[in-house]
């Protein structure tokens, strides 16, 4: 779902960016599966607060499993399972309560 009016406005770029960010967050809750909501949230965080390093993309916010569960409307146990699965696949890791995404393409390809 795109905002047709906002895409036509070029003079007010910050407003368009905010609307697109809100649109992404709304899309996060559209998915019924927790893994898809998790993936959408992480892609949003990478785009907006990610820092590119030689180790991967670091999400600058410190998020607990419960924080993520609360944001996407899931529970901590499900989020822990998703994170452990992604960690085993070497897609993400955690260092000092910060998530590091090692391979964004693999994250995008998750179903």
Secondary structure, DSSP 8 states (H G I E B T S, - for coil): ---HHHHH--S-HHHHHHHHHHHHHHHHHH-SSHHHHHHHHHHHHHHHHEEEETTEEEESS---HHHHHHHHT--HHHHHHHHHHHHHTTSEEEETTEEEES-HHHHHH--
